[in-house]
């Protein structure tokens, strides 16, 4: 599904040498198009004074006047209010938007995975990606909700003699993304190696977004990120979807990026303790570092399989790119067993099905995804896997791992069934725990499961200490501020946690109010999911599960709490926008449309949300 927008008419492209008058202004705008209230904030809330050396970084990255092109792209009557259209400027495309009688133009591809934004959802000054839910301001192109790191380029639009003209940088048209302007550390050489103004434990999306946001908002003091990993921050969700990808291919930012923006990254540095009284972190190698502000974003770690033969070789937990690469190599034309029928396990099974001799999946529930997506959807997905030669052994657990000469040869189930296995991948079904054991005696409050409790600003109970990502429980506005743990990649980016933490450090607090958005891909099919469906009591299906073209609404009592879809984009993004507005979708409206509506049609959602 992609909306009902007409295709752009062929246009004559003319090139005009010009420097956009508004290009420089855009860099200083906040997502609402107004001067950013955060631009002059310091961590203590006082005015930030930039040095003369900082001024150059506020200029537009597109300075060459010969780099610009202008084209007439449509007639003023070609677009109605609330419509979007891809328009071709000859050397690249832009997304033309009309809202409230005004035109604007931004990049047409989502910088995350390249989704066509014209097939997304336009709502009140922002466009939401149809694939993974990232949101961009139509006024500035700035990214406002995640996943992803970069914003969109913004282009100039003018109307002359009933024609709409777009003026853009050729470079921006080609790249289709823009990294926000960042300040530099003004006195890096003056700092002791044992002190950092902001110390970030963990180099995942939370830590990276926190560091980038600080620099984007004018923070010019020292930032240090430390990680037990040996790699630059990388796109971890791709590990289970593309097992052959290397750390270099998966990296989110280059080493040059960190160096250019004075974000120090300490790799293979594991933290063993935190003393909040003297604001000091101690590393495994004995190094100690003091801090003014601390962000804990260490993520989770899997529970280890506890059975006979657990130490045999070729059993993996898929923690690193090296794990993924080894799995792909060992499984080629061999027998693979996947323990766990949830997202990671099923993605791995789908990938291996194309190259392995056999793939077997062991699951605790009767069908895959039962707790997350319900039994009906789970059965439909299970059938898709079986049609691709994947065998299931559900309501089962691993009793023993048998090896020969130290290497795995068989997996024995508690039912007595013995599976041939050359490689075994342990998914998340057996459980994971937050990587917070080093905080045990720190005084930072954690619940009985080890999750750090934070408020809407990502603050812990200790002043100057923040946390985000998989390790926290936080108030989710969709569920009346109930404390929840949502380990979604998008929620970790959300400025949700990384950005919110950074703004809190800057003394410019912004409460988290993002909508959880999740996706998974298997056999070329994608499932989108938005909301928080934990504890749902009914599932209403619209469409055809057998054809794998459906929308599933998850309800609790009389209200929709989540939605999932396959081959019905962008309805999940539309529902996410309704959730974002603070409105509720009633179960009775969904039931009525499920009986009479067309699969994937989302027109009924307009105005259906109630306060």
C-alpha positions as CSV (number, residue, x, y, z in Angstrom):
1,X,0.0,0.0,0.0
2,X,1.3,3.4,-0.7
3,X,-1.4,6.0,-0.7
4,X,-3.5,7.5,-3.5
5,X,-1.2,10.2,-4.7
6,X,-0.9,10.7,-8.5
7,X,2.4,10.3,-10.3
8,X,4.3,13.6,-11.1
9,X,4.0,14.8,-14.6
10,X,7.1,15.1,-16.7
11,X,8.7,18.5,-16.3
12,X,11.3,20.6,-18.2
13,X,14.3,21.0,-16.0
14,X,16.2,24.3,-16.1
15,X,19.4,25.0,-14.2
16,X,20.0,28.3,-12.5
17,X,23.1,29.3,-10.6
18,X,21.9,30.5,-7.2
19,X,22.6,30.4,-3.5
20,X,19.5,29.7,-1.4
21,X,18.7,32.7,0.8
22,X,17.2,30.5,3.5
23,X,19.8,27.7,3.5
24,X,21.8,29.2,6.3
25,X,18.7,30.0,8.4
26,X,17.5,26.4,8.4
27,X,20.5,25.2,10.3
28,X,19.6,27.4,13.3
29,X,16.0,26.2,13.4
30,X,14.4,23.8,15.8
31,X,12.0,21.1,14.5
32,X,9.1,23.5,14.6
33,X,10.9,26.0,12.4
34,X,11.5,28.5,15.1
35,X,14.8,29.6,16.7
36,X,16.0,26.7,18.8
37,X,15.5,27.4,22.6
38,X,18.3,24.9,23.2
39,X,20.9,26.5,21.1
40,X,22.3,28.6,23.9
41,X,21.9,26.2,26.8
42,X,24.7,25.0,29.1
43,X,24.5,21.9,31.3
44,X,23.7,24.2,34.2
45,X,21.1,26.2,32.2
46,X,23.2,29.3,31.8
47,X,24.0,31.0,28.5
48,X,26.5,29.2,26.3
49,X,29.1,31.5,24.7
50,X,30.6,30.2,21.5
51,X,34.2,31.0,20.6
52,X,35.1,32.6,17.3
53,X,36.4,29.3,16.1
54,X,32.9,27.9,16.4
55,X,31.3,30.2,13.9
56,X,32.4,28.4,10.8
57,X,30.4,25.3,11.7
58,X,27.1,27.1,11.5
59,X,27.4,27.7,7.8
60,X,25.5,25.6,5.2
61,X,27.5,22.6,4.0
62,X,26.5,23.5,0.4
63,X,28.5,26.7,-0.4
64,X,29.4,26.3,-4.1
65,X,26.9,28.5,-6.1
66,X,27.4,26.2,-9.1
67,X,26.1,23.3,-7.0
68,X,22.4,24.4,-7.2
69,X,19.7,23.5,-9.6
70,X,16.2,24.9,-10.0
71,X,13.2,23.3,-11.8
72,X,9.5,23.8,-12.3
73,X,8.0,20.7,-10.9
74,X,4.2,21.0,-11.1
75,X,1.3,23.4,-11.5
76,X,-0.1,24.9,-8.3
77,X,-3.4,23.0,-8.8
78,X,-1.6,19.6,-9.1
79,X,-1.5,19.1,-5.3
80,X,-4.2,19.4,-2.7
81,X,-3.6,20.3,0.9
82,X,-2.2,17.2,2.8
83,X,-0.7,15.7,-0.3
84,X,2.9,14.7,-1.1
85,X,4.6,14.0,-4.4
86,X,8.1,13.0,-5.6
87,X,9.4,15.5,-8.1
88,X,12.4,15.1,-10.4
89,X,14.9,18.0,-10.7
90,X,16.9,16.2,-13.3
91,X,19.9,15.3,-11.1
92,X,17.8,14.0,-8.2
93,X,14.4,13.9,-6.6
94,X,12.7,15.8,-3.8
95,X,9.6,15.4,-1.8
96,X,7.1,18.2,-2.5
97,X,4.5,18.8,0.2
98,X,1.5,21.0,0.4
99,X,0.0,21.8,3.8
100,X,-2.4,24.7,4.7
101,X,-1.9,26.2,1.3
102,X,1.9,26.4,1.5
103,X,4.5,24.3,-0.3
104,X,7.7,22.9,1.0
105,X,10.3,20.4,-0.2
106,X,12.6,18.0,1.6
107,X,14.6,14.9,0.8
108,X,12.4,12.1,-0.6
109,X,14.2,9.0,1.0
110,X,14.4,8.1,4.7
111,X,18.1,8.3,5.6
112,X,17.6,5.2,7.8
113,X,17.1,2.4,5.1
114,X,16.0,4.5,2.1
115,X,12.2,4.1,2.3
116,X,10.2,6.3,-0.1
117,X,8.7,9.0,2.1
118,X,5.9,9.7,-0.4
119,X,4.4,6.4,0.8
120,X,4.6,7.5,4.4
121,X,2.2,9.5,6.5
122,X,1.9,13.3,6.5
123,X,0.5,14.8,9.6
124,X,0.7,18.3,11.1
125,X,4.1,19.4,9.8
126,X,5.9,16.1,9.8
127,X,6.3,13.0,7.6
128,X,6.5,9.5,9.2
129,X,8.5,6.8,7.3
130,X,6.3,3.9,6.1
131,X,8.8,1.3,7.0
132,X,10.2,2.0,10.4
133,X,8.4,5.0,11.8
134,X,11.1,7.7,11.7
135,X,9.6,11.2,11.6
136,X,10.9,14.4,9.9
137,X,9.9,18.0,10.2
138,X,8.5,19.4,6.9
139,X,9.7,22.9,8.0
140,X,13.3,22.0,8.5
141,X,13.9,18.3,7.4
142,X,15.1,17.6,11.0
143,X,14.6,14.1,12.3
144,X,12.1,14.2,15.2
145,X,11.5,10.6,16.0
146,X,13.6,7.5,15.3
147,X,15.3,5.2,14.2
148,X,18.1,6.7,12.2
149,X,20.7,9.3,12.9
150,X,20.5,11.8,10.1
151,X,18.0,14.5,9.0
152,X,16.7,15.3,5.5
153,X,18.0,18.2,3.3
154,X,15.6,21.1,3.1
155,X,15.0,22.8,-0.3
156,X,13.6,26.2,-1.3
157,X,10.2,26.4,-3.0
158,X,8.7,29.4,-4.8
159,X,5.5,29.8,-6.9
160,X,5.6,31.9,-10.0
161,X,2.9,32.2,-12.7
162,X,1.0,29.2,-11.2
163,X,4.1,27.0,-11.4
164,X,5.9,25.5,-8.4
165,X,9.7,25.8,-8.5
166,X,12.1,23.8,-6.3
167,X,15.7,25.0,-5.9
168,X,18.1,22.5,-4.4
169,X,21.8,21.6,-4.0
170,X,22.9,18.9,-6.4
171,X,24.9,17.3,-3.6
172,X,22.0,17.2,-1.3
173,X,19.8,15.7,-4.0
174,X,22.3,12.9,-4.4
175,X,22.9,12.2,-0.7
176,X,19.3,12.6,0.5
177,X,20.5,13.1,4.1
178,X,22.0,15.8,6.3
179,X,24.0,15.5,9.4
180,X,23.1,18.3,11.8
181,X,25.7,20.9,12.5
182,X,27.8,20.2,15.6
183,X,30.0,22.3,17.8
184,X,33.6,21.4,18.7
185,X,35.2,20.8,22.1
186,X,36.8,24.2,22.8
187,X,39.5,23.2,25.2
188,X,40.1,19.5,24.8
189,X,43.9,19.8,25.5
190,X,43.2,21.3,28.9
191,X,41.3,18.3,30.2
192,X,42.8,15.6,32.4
193,X,42.5,12.1,31.0
194,X,40.9,11.2,34.2
195,X,37.9,13.5,33.9
196,X,35.0,14.0,31.5
197,X,32.1,16.5,31.7
198,X,29.9,13.8,30.2
199,X,30.8,10.1,30.6
200,X,28.7,7.6,28.6
201,X,28.9,3.9,29.5
202,X,27.8,2.0,26.4
203,X,28.3,2.7,22.7
204,X,24.9,1.7,21.3
205,X,22.2,4.0,19.9
206,X,21.4,5.6,23.2
207,X,25.0,6.6,23.9
208,X,25.6,7.7,20.4
209,X,22.5,9.8,20.1
210,X,23.2,11.4,23.5
211,X,26.7,12.4,22.4
212,X,25.5,13.7,19.0
213,X,22.7,15.7,20.5
214,X,25.0,17.3,23.0
215,X,27.3,18.5,20.2
216,X,24.3,19.6,18.0
217,X,23.0,21.7,20.8
218,X,26.2,23.6,21.4
219,X,27.8,21.6,24.2
220,X,31.6,22.3,23.9
221,X,33.0,20.4,26.9
222,X,34.5,16.9,27.0
223,X,32.4,13.9,26.0
224,X,33.7,10.3,26.5
225,X,32.0,7.1,25.4
226,X,33.3,3.8,26.7
227,X,32.3,0.3,25.6
228,X,33.4,-3.2,26.3
229,X,33.0,-3.9,22.6
230,X,36.0,-3.7,20.2
231,X,34.0,-2.1,17.4
232,X,32.7,1.3,16.5
233,X,28.9,1.6,17.2
234,X,27.1,-0.6,14.7
235,X,23.5,-1.5,13.6
236,X,22.8,-4.4,15.8
237,X,19.3,-5.3,14.5
238,X,21.0,-6.2,11.2
239,X,23.0,-8.9,12.8
240,X,20.1,-11.4,12.8
241,X,18.8,-10.3,9.4
242,X,22.2,-10.3,7.5
243,X,24.6,-12.7,9.2
244,X,27.4,-12.2,6.7
245,X,27.6,-8.4,7.3
246,X,30.9,-7.3,8.8
247,X,31.3,-4.7,11.6
248,X,32.7,-2.3,9.0
249,X,29.5,-2.7,6.9
250,X,27.3,-2.3,9.9
251,X,28.9,0.7,11.5
252,X,26.7,3.7,12.3
253,X,29.4,6.3,12.2
254,X,33.0,6.3,11.0
255,X,36.1,6.8,13.1
256,X,36.6,10.2,11.3
257,X,33.1,11.3,12.5
258,X,34.1,10.8,16.2
259,X,37.4,12.6,15.7
260,X,35.8,15.5,13.7
261,X,33.2,16.1,16.4
262,X,35.5,15.5,19.4
263,X,33.5,12.5,20.7
264,X,36.1,10.3,22.4
265,X,35.4,6.6,22.1
266,X,37.2,4.2,24.5
267,X,36.8,0.6,23.1
268,X,37.3,-2.6,25.1
269,X,36.8,-0.7,28.3
270,X,34.5,-2.6,30.7
271,X,33.2,-0.8,33.7
272,X,33.3,-2.7,37.0
273,X,31.9,-0.1,39.5
274,X,30.4,3.3,39.9
275,X,30.8,5.5,43.0
276,X,28.2,8.2,42.8
277,X,29.4,10.0,45.9
278,X,32.7,10.9,44.4
279,X,31.4,10.7,40.8
280,X,34.0,8.1,39.7
281,X,33.8,5.1,37.4
282,X,36.3,2.3,37.7
283,X,37.3,0.1,34.7
284,X,38.4,-3.5,34.7
285,X,41.9,-2.5,33.8
286,X,42.1,-0.3,36.9
287,X,41.6,3.0,35.1
288,X,39.4,5.5,37.0
289,X,37.5,8.4,35.5
290,X,35.6,11.2,37.2
291,X,32.5,12.8,35.7
292,X,30.1,15.6,36.0
293,X,27.3,13.8,34.3
294,X,26.9,10.1,33.7
295,X,24.7,8.2,31.2
296,X,24.3,4.4,31.7
297,X,23.3,2.7,28.4
298,X,24.9,-0.8,28.6
299,X,22.0,-2.7,27.0
300,X,21.1,-6.3,27.9
301,X,22.9,-9.7,27.8
302,X,21.4,-13.1,27.2
303,X,20.8,-15.7,29.9
304,X,23.1,-18.6,29.3
305,X,21.7,-22.0,28.4
306,X,21.9,-24.3,31.4
307,X,22.0,-27.9,30.3
308,X,24.3,-30.8,29.8
309,X,27.0,-30.1,27.2
310,X,26.5,-26.3,27.3
311,X,30.2,-25.7,26.7
312,X,30.4,-27.6,23.4
313,X,31.7,-25.6,20.4
314,X,29.6,-24.0,17.7
315,X,26.9,-22.8,20.0
316,X,26.3,-19.1,19.7
317,X,24.3,-16.3,21.4
318,X,24.7,-13.8,18.5
319,X,26.3,-10.9,20.4
320,X,28.7,-9.6,17.9
321,X,29.3,-9.4,14.1
322,X,31.9,-12.2,14.5
323,X,29.3,-14.4,16.0
324,X,27.0,-13.7,13.1
325,X,29.8,-14.3,10.5
326,X,30.7,-17.7,12.2
327,X,27.1,-18.8,12.2
328,X,26.6,-18.1,8.5
329,X,29.9,-19.9,7.6
330,X,29.3,-22.9,9.8
331,X,25.6,-23.4,8.7
332,X,26.3,-23.4,5.0
333,X,25.0,-26.7,3.7
334,X,24.9,-28.0,7.3
335,X,22.3,-28.6,9.9
336,X,21.3,-25.6,12.0
337,X,19.2,-25.5,15.2
338,X,17.7,-22.2,16.5
339,X,16.6,-22.1,20.1
340,X,13.9,-19.4,20.4
341,X,10.9,-18.6,18.2
342,X,10.8,-14.8,18.8
343,X,12.2,-12.0,16.7
344,X,16.0,-12.7,16.8
345,X,15.6,-16.5,16.5
346,X,13.1,-16.3,13.7
347,X,15.1,-13.8,11.7
348,X,18.2,-16.0,12.0
349,X,16.1,-19.1,10.9
350,X,14.8,-17.2,7.9
351,X,18.3,-16.2,6.9
352,X,19.8,-19.7,7.3
353,X,16.9,-21.4,5.4
354,X,18.4,-20.2,2.1
355,X,21.9,-21.7,2.7
356,X,21.7,-24.4,5.4
357,X,20.9,-28.1,4.7
358,X,18.3,-28.0,7.4
359,X,16.9,-25.5,9.9
360,X,15.0,-26.5,13.0
361,X,13.4,-24.0,15.5
362,X,12.8,-24.9,19.1
363,X,10.2,-22.8,21.0
364,X,8.6,-22.7,24.4
365,X,5.2,-21.5,23.1
366,X,2.8,-23.4,20.8
367,X,3.4,-20.9,18.0
368,X,6.1,-18.3,17.3
369,X,5.4,-14.7,18.4
370,X,2.4,-15.8,20.5
371,X,3.0,-13.3,23.3
372,X,3.8,-10.4,21.0
373,X,1.5,-10.9,18.0
374,X,-1.1,-13.4,19.1
375,X,-1.8,-17.0,18.1
376,X,-3.5,-16.3,14.7
377,X,-0.7,-14.1,13.4
378,X,1.9,-16.5,14.9
379,X,0.3,-19.5,13.0
380,X,0.4,-17.6,9.7
381,X,4.1,-16.7,10.1
382,X,4.8,-20.3,11.2
383,X,3.2,-21.6,8.0
384,X,5.3,-19.2,5.9
385,X,8.5,-20.7,7.5
386,X,7.3,-24.2,7.0
387,X,6.8,-23.4,3.3
388,X,10.5,-22.4,3.3
389,X,11.7,-25.8,4.7
390,X,12.0,-24.7,8.4
391,X,10.9,-27.4,10.9
392,X,9.4,-26.5,14.2
393,X,9.6,-28.3,17.6
394,X,7.3,-26.2,19.7
395,X,6.4,-26.6,23.4
396,X,10.0,-27.9,23.8
397,X,13.3,-27.1,25.5
398,X,16.9,-28.2,25.1
399,X,17.8,-31.0,27.4
400,X,21.3,-31.7,26.2
401,X,23.9,-30.6,23.6
402,X,25.9,-33.5,22.4
403,X,29.3,-33.1,20.8
404,X,31.9,-35.1,19.0
405,X,35.6,-34.2,19.4
406,X,34.4,-31.1,21.3
407,X,32.1,-29.8,18.4
408,X,28.3,-29.9,18.4
409,X,26.7,-32.8,16.6
410,X,23.2,-33.2,18.2
411,X,20.6,-31.3,20.2
412,X,18.4,-33.4,22.5
413,X,15.0,-32.0,23.4
414,X,13.2,-32.6,26.7
415,X,10.6,-34.6,24.6
416,X,13.4,-37.1,23.8
417,X,13.7,-36.0,20.1
418,X,17.3,-35.8,18.8
419,X,18.1,-33.2,16.2
420,X,21.2,-33.3,14.0
421,X,23.1,-30.0,14.5
422,X,26.4,-28.6,13.3
423,X,25.6,-25.1,14.6
424,X,23.1,-23.9,17.3
425,X,22.0,-20.3,17.8
426,X,20.4,-19.3,21.1
427,X,17.8,-16.6,20.7
428,X,16.3,-14.4,23.3
429,X,13.4,-16.7,24.2
430,X,15.3,-18.2,27.1
431,X,15.6,-14.7,28.4
432,X,17.9,-11.7,28.8
433,X,19.0,-9.6,31.7
434,X,20.0,-5.9,31.8
435,X,23.8,-5.5,31.9
436,X,23.7,-3.6,35.2
437,X,25.5,-5.9,37.7
438,X,28.3,-3.3,38.0
439,X,25.8,-0.9,39.6
440,X,24.9,-3.3,42.5
441,X,26.4,-1.2,45.2
442,X,26.3,2.2,43.5
443,X,23.2,3.6,45.1
444,X,21.5,3.9,41.7
445,X,18.0,2.5,42.1
446,X,17.2,-0.7,40.3
447,X,14.2,-3.0,40.4
448,X,14.3,-6.7,41.4
449,X,15.2,-7.7,37.8
450,X,18.1,-5.3,37.6
451,X,16.4,-2.6,35.4
452,X,17.3,1.0,36.3
453,X,14.3,3.1,37.2
454,X,14.1,6.5,35.4
455,X,11.6,9.3,35.0
456,X,10.3,10.9,31.8
457,X,13.6,12.8,31.6
458,X,15.7,9.6,31.7
459,X,17.0,10.7,35.2
460,X,17.8,8.2,37.9
461,X,17.4,8.7,41.6
462,X,20.9,10.1,41.7
463,X,21.5,13.7,40.5
464,X,23.6,13.9,37.4
465,X,23.1,10.2,36.6
466,X,20.9,9.3,33.6
467,X,20.1,5.9,31.9
468,X,18.5,4.7,28.7
469,X,17.9,1.8,26.4
470,X,17.3,-1.8,27.3
471,X,18.5,-1.2,30.9
472,X,15.6,1.0,32.0
473,X,12.0,1.0,32.9
474,X,10.4,4.4,32.1
475,X,6.9,5.9,32.1
476,X,5.2,5.2,28.8
477,X,2.6,7.9,28.1
478,X,0.6,5.5,25.9
479,X,-0.1,3.4,29.0
480,X,-0.9,6.1,31.5
481,X,2.8,6.5,32.4
482,X,3.1,2.9,33.5
483,X,6.7,2.0,34.1
484,X,7.7,-0.3,31.2
485,X,10.8,-1.8,29.6
486,X,10.7,-1.5,25.8
487,X,13.9,-2.8,24.2
488,X,13.1,-1.5,20.7
489,X,15.9,-0.1,18.6
490,X,13.7,2.9,17.7
491,X,13.1,3.7,21.4
492,X,16.7,3.6,22.1
493,X,17.4,6.1,19.4
494,X,14.5,8.3,20.4
495,X,16.2,10.9,21.2
496,X,13.7,8.8,23.0
497,X,16.3,8.0,25.4
498,X,19.6,9.2,24.0
499,X,18.3,12.6,23.0
500,X,16.1,13.0,26.0
501,X,19.0,12.2,28.3
502,X,21.2,14.8,26.5
503,X,18.6,17.5,26.8
504,X,18.3,16.8,30.5
505,X,22.1,17.1,30.9
506,X,21.9,20.4,29.1
507,X,19.3,21.7,31.6
508,X,16.7,21.9,28.8
509,X,14.4,19.0,29.8
510,X,12.0,17.4,27.3
511,X,9.7,14.6,28.5
512,X,9.7,11.3,26.5
513,X,6.5,10.8,24.5
514,X,7.5,8.7,21.6
515,X,5.4,5.8,20.2
516,X,7.2,2.4,20.3
517,X,7.7,1.2,16.7
518,X,9.2,-2.1,15.8
519,X,9.8,-4.1,12.6
520,X,11.1,-7.5,11.6
521,X,12.0,-9.0,8.2
522,X,11.8,-12.6,7.1
523,X,11.9,-14.1,3.6
524,X,11.5,-10.7,2.1
525,X,8.4,-10.0,4.1
526,X,8.2,-7.3,6.8
527,X,6.1,-6.9,9.8
528,X,5.5,-3.5,11.2
529,X,4.4,-2.9,14.8
530,X,3.4,0.2,16.8
531,X,2.2,0.7,20.3
532,X,2.6,-1.4,23.4
533,X,0.5,-4.5,23.4
534,X,1.6,-6.2,26.6
535,X,-1.5,-7.7,28.2
536,X,-3.8,-7.5,25.1
537,X,-7.0,-9.4,25.5
538,X,-8.2,-9.6,21.9
539,X,-6.9,-9.4,18.4
540,X,-9.0,-8.1,15.5
541,X,-7.7,-9.1,12.0
542,X,-8.4,-7.2,8.9
543,X,-7.3,-8.8,5.7
544,X,-6.1,-12.3,4.7
545,X,-3.6,-14.1,7.0
546,X,-3.1,-16.9,4.5
547,X,-2.1,-14.3,1.8
548,X,0.1,-12.6,4.4
549,X,-1.6,-9.3,3.7
550,X,-3.3,-8.2,6.9
551,X,-3.6,-5.7,9.7
552,X,-3.9,-6.9,13.3
553,X,-5.3,-4.6,16.0
554,X,-4.4,-5.5,19.6
555,X,-7.0,-4.4,22.1
556,X,-7.3,-4.2,25.9
557,X,-10.8,-3.8,27.1
558,X,-12.4,-1.3,24.6
559,X,-9.2,0.4,23.4
560,X,-6.6,-0.4,20.7
561,X,-3.1,-0.6,22.4
562,X,-1.0,-1.8,19.4
563,X,-1.2,-2.6,15.7
564,X,0.8,-4.9,13.4
565,X,0.7,-5.3,9.7
566,X,2.2,-7.1,6.7
567,X,2.0,-5.8,3.1
568,X,-0.3,-3.0,4.2
569,X,2.0,0.0,4.5
570,X,1.7,2.7,5.8
571,X,-1.2,1.8,8.1
572,X,1.0,1.1,11.1
573,X,2.7,4.5,10.7
574,X,-0.8,6.1,10.5
575,X,-1.9,4.4,13.7
576,X,1.4,5.6,15.3
577,X,0.5,9.1,14.4
578,X,-2.9,8.7,16.0
579,X,-1.3,7.3,19.2
580,X,1.2,10.2,19.1
581,X,-1.6,12.8,19.1
582,X,-2.8,11.4,22.4
583,X,-6.0,10.1,21.0
584,X,-7.5,6.7,21.5
585,X,-8.8,4.2,18.9
586,X,-11.9,2.4,20.0
587,X,-12.3,-1.3,19.5
588,X,-15.8,-0.9,18.1
589,X,-14.5,1.3,15.2
590,X,-11.9,-1.4,14.3
591,X,-14.5,-4.2,14.4
592,X,-16.9,-2.3,12.2
593,X,-14.3,-1.5,9.6
594,X,-12.8,-5.0,9.7
595,X,-16.3,-6.3,8.6
596,X,-16.8,-3.8,5.8
597,X,-13.6,-2.1,4.9
598,X,-10.9,-2.7,2.3
599,X,-7.6,-4.3,3.6
600,X,-5.0,-1.6,4.2
601,X,-7.4,1.3,3.8
602,X,-6.7,3.8,6.5
603,X,-9.2,6.6,5.6
604,X,-11.4,5.4,8.5
605,X,-8.7,6.4,11.0
606,X,-9.1,10.1,10.2
607,X,-11.1,11.6,13.0
608,X,-11.7,8.3,14.7
609,X,-9.3,8.8,17.5
610,X,-11.0,10.2,20.6
611,X,-9.5,12.2,23.4
